[in-house]
Amino acid sequence: MTKLTDYVKTAEAAEILGVSQNTLRKWAEAGKIPMRRNPANGYRLFKRSDLEQFLKKLDQPTSNKRPK
């Protein structure tokens, strides 16, 4: 069962990812990172495990390296 403690608000999520809050909001609206809304107040919520997965994707090397 998911608990509210499994989620963080925009400011903390942005700090975890190392980006601005506005960047995180844009990524969420574009569907690049999953976002939920708190039903009580409408705040954006980001699941900690989703943030970890997102960081792991960024850490993977790409095979489309440009020649020097």
C-alpha positions in Angstrom: 0.0 0.0 0.0 1.3 3.4 -0.9 1.7 6.0 1.9 1.8 9.7 1.7 5.3 9.6 3.0 6.3 7.9 -0.3 5.6 11.2 -2.0 7.4 14.6 -2.0 6.2 18.0 -3.0 7.6 20.0 -5.9 10.4 21.8 -4.0 11.9 18.6 -2.5 11.5 16.7 -5.8 13.3 19.5 -7.7 16.1 19.4 -5.1 16.5 15.6 -5.4 16.8 15.9 -9.2 19.0 19.0 -9.1 16.7 21.2 -11.2 14.5 24.2 -10.7 10.9 23.8 -9.6 9.8 25.4 -12.9 11.8 22.8 -14.9 10.2 20.0 -12.9 6.7 21.4 -13.4 7.4 21.5 -17.2 8.7 17.9 -17.2 5.7 16.7 -15.3 3.2 18.5 -17.7 5.1 17.0 -20.7 4.8 13.6 -19.2 8.5 13.1 -18.8 8.1 12.3 -15.1 5.0 11.0 -13.4 3.1 13.4 -11.1 0.0 13.0 -9.0 -2.2 15.6 -7.3 -3.0 15.6 -3.6 -6.8 15.2 -3.5 -7.1 17.4 -0.4 -5.2 20.5 -1.6 -4.2 19.9 -5.3 -0.5 20.1 -4.7 1.7 18.3 -7.1 3.2 15.1 -5.6 6.1 13.1 -6.9 6.7 9.5 -5.8 10.2 9.0 -4.5 10.6 5.7 -6.5 9.7 7.6 -9.7 12.4 10.1 -9.1 14.9 7.4 -8.5 14.0 5.7 -11.8 14.2 9.0 -13.6 17.7 9.5 -12.3 18.8 6.0 -13.2 17.6 6.7 -16.8 19.8 9.8 -16.9 22.8 7.8 -15.7 22.6 5.3 -18.5 25.1 6.0 -21.4 23.7 6.6 -24.8 24.9 4.8 -27.9 24.4 7.9 -30.1 27.8 9.4 -29.4 29.1 11.9 -31.9 32.5 11.3 -33.5 35.2 13.8 -32.5 
